[in-house]
Amino acid sequence: WQDHWYRKTFMTDKNVISNRTLKMVTNEKELEDAIGSNITIILNTEKLEISNHPINRLHSLSNLAIISNFEHTLLTSKDAPTDIMSITNCKNILLSGLDLYREEVLDRNGSSLSLVDCEDIELVGCELSGYTRDGLNCESTNKLVLTDCEIHHAQRLAINIIKSNNLIFNSSNAYFTEKHILVSESKHIDFNLCKFYMGA
């Protein structure tokens, strides 16, 4: 095994080893079978198609980590009508080194990543670049940390925050979006060393 994924775990406070089942996946079928609670998934591939697999709709899971064993793993969605990936009613989720991408379409809908009714979510070194309406949609979520992430090519908003609390953005940039941030009924949101601009 390459050990890129293990070095990435030092960037987070989450313990993704103890009391977890570790699964190495190289294709869509293995990824589909690996999804579950108390699992750490290592993506030992640089690209996966996720349009028709459970990876794009995570629901009611806890203690799940998905970590690329490369600098990035491109998770592509060719024809997803809404969100590229949605995480709903989940707790203690880590995404590391993922690039959520959809090719440019005329009618942009949904978000690259949507978080709804979640708690304790962390993204490290991820890229939300999906030619969607919004880059990150965060709704009714508590405790979110983004570190070294990039959000770009969203049509409307880079970040949409609704009824969410305790969010921290560290060294995460947003660009090529019509507007950067919209916050509604939320509190305790910190941006540290982040850049928001129109160009790349």
C-alpha positions in Angstrom: 0.0 0.0 0.0 1.0 3.5 -0.6 0.9 5.5 2.6 -0.4 8.9 1.4 -3.7 8.3 3.2 -2.0 7.6 6.5 0.0 10.9 6.4 -3.2 12.7 5.6 -4.7 11.6 8.9 -2.1 13.8 10.7 -4.0 16.8 9.3 -7.1 16.0 11.4 -7.9 15.4 15.0 -10.2 12.6 14.1 -9.2 9.1 15.0 -10.0 7.1 11.9 -8.1 3.9 12.9 -9.3 2.8 16.3 -12.5 0.8 16.4 -12.9 1.1 12.6 -12.9 -1.4 9.8 -10.3 -0.3 7.2 -11.3 -0.9 3.5 -9.1 -0.3 0.5 -11.2 0.3 -2.7 -10.1 0.6 -6.3 -13.5 0.7 -8.2 -17.1 1.7 -7.9 -18.4 -1.7 -6.9 -15.9 -2.0 -4.0 -16.8 1.5 -2.9 -20.5 0.7 -3.0 -19.9 -2.4 -0.8 -17.7 -0.4 1.6 -20.0 2.4 2.6 -21.2 2.1 6.2 -20.7 3.3 9.8 -17.5 2.7 11.7 -15.6 2.4 8.4 -12.5 4.1 7.1 -12.3 3.8 3.3 -9.1 4.4 1.4 -9.6 5.3 -2.3 -6.6 3.7 -4.0 -7.6 5.2 -7.4 -7.4 8.6 -8.9 -10.9 8.6 -10.4 -14.3 7.1 -9.7 -17.7 7.6 -11.3 -20.3 8.1 -8.5 -23.5 9.0 -10.3 -25.3 5.7 -9.5 -23.7 4.6 -6.3 -24.4 5.1 -2.6 -21.3 7.3 -2.3 -23.3 10.2 -3.6 -26.1 9.9 -1.0 -24.8 9.3 2.5 -27.7 9.0 5.0 -27.8 8.2 8.7 -24.2 7.1 9.0 -21.6 7.7 11.7 -17.8 7.4 12.1 -17.1 7.2 8.4 -13.9 8.4 6.7 -13.2 8.5 3.0 -9.6 9.3 2.3 -7.8 9.5 -1.1 -4.5 7.5 -1.3 -3.4 10.1 -3.9 -3.1 13.9 -3.8 -6.8 13.9 -5.0 -9.3 11.3 -6.1 -11.7 12.7 -8.7 -15.3 11.7 -7.9 -17.2 12.5 -11.1 -20.9 12.7 -11.7 -21.9 12.8 -15.4 -25.6 13.4 -15.1 -26.6 13.9 -11.5 -29.7 16.2 -11.6 -29.1 17.8 -8.2 -26.2 17.4 -5.7 -23.0 15.6 -6.7 -22.8 14.3 -3.1 -25.3 14.8 -0.3 -24.7 13.9 3.4 -27.8 13.8 5.5 -28.3 13.0 9.2 -24.8 11.9 9.6 -22.2 12.3 12.4 -18.5 12.2 12.6 -17.6 12.2 8.9 -14.2 12.9 7.3 -13.6 13.5 3.6 -9.9 13.9 2.7 -8.4 14.5 -0.7 -11.7 14.3 -2.7 -12.5 16.4 -5.8 -16.3 16.4 -6.4 -16.7 17.3 -10.1 -19.3 17.4 -12.8 -18.7 18.6 -16.3 -20.2 21.9 -17.3 -23.9 21.8 -18.1 -26.4 24.5 -19.2 -28.8 24.0 -16.3 -26.8 23.9 -13.1 -28.7 22.5 -10.1 -27.9 21.4 -6.6 -24.5 21.7 -4.9 -21.2 20.0 -5.2 -21.6 19.0 -1.6 -24.8 19.3 0.5 -24.8 18.8 4.3 -28.2 18.6 6.0 -28.9 17.7 9.6 -25.3 16.7 10.3 -22.8 17.0 13.1 -19.0 16.9 13.3 -18.1 16.9 9.6 -14.6 17.6 8.4 -13.1 18.2 4.9 -9.4 18.3 4.4 -7.7 19.0 1.1 -11.0 18.7 -0.9 -12.1 20.5 -4.0 -15.7 21.3 -4.9 -15.6 22.1 -8.6 -18.8 20.7 -9.9 -20.4 23.3 -12.2 -23.4 23.2 -9.8 -25.6 26.1 -8.6 -23.8 26.2 -5.2 -20.5 24.8 -4.2 -21.2 23.9 -0.5 -24.7 23.9 1.0 -24.7 23.6 4.8 -28.1 23.4 6.4 -29.1 22.6 10.0 -25.5 21.4 10.7 -23.4 21.7 13.8 -19.6 21.5 13.8 -18.1 21.7 10.4 -14.4 22.2 9.6 -12.9 22.8 6.2 -9.1 22.9 5.9 -7.1 23.6 2.7 -10.2 23.2 0.5 -11.1 25.0 -2.8 -14.6 25.8 -4.0 -15.1 27.1 -7.5 -17.2 27.2 -10.7 -20.5 27.3 -8.8 -23.1 29.4 -10.7 -24.7 31.2 -7.7 -22.8 30.8 -4.4 -19.6 29.3 -3.2 -21.0 28.7 0.3 -24.6 28.7 1.4 -25.1 28.4 5.2 -28.6 28.0 6.7 -29.4 27.4 10.4 -26.0 26.0 11.1 -23.5 26.7 13.9 -19.9 26.3 14.8 -18.3 26.3 11.4 -14.6 26.8 10.8 -13.0 27.5 7.4 -9.2 27.3 7.5 -7.1 28.3 4.4 -9.9 27.5 2.1 -10.5 29.6 -1.0 -13.5 30.3 -3.3 -13.4 31.7 -6.8 -15.2 31.7 -10.1 -18.6 32.1 -8.5 -21.2 34.8 -8.9 -21.3 35.4 -5.1 -19.2 33.9 -2.4 -21.2 33.5 0.9 -24.8 33.7 2.0 -25.5 33.1 5.8 -29.0 32.8 7.2 -30.0 32.1 10.9 -26.5 30.8 11.8 -23.8 31.7 14.3 -20.2 31.0 15.3 -18.7 31.0 11.8 -15.0 31.6 11.5 -12.9 32.2 8.4 -9.1 31.9 8.9 -6.7 32.7 6.1 -9.3 32.2 3.4 -9.4 34.0 0.1 -12.5 34.9 -2.0 -12.0 36.3 -5.5 -13.4 36.1 -9.0 -10.4 34.7 -10.9 -8.4 31.6 -10.3 
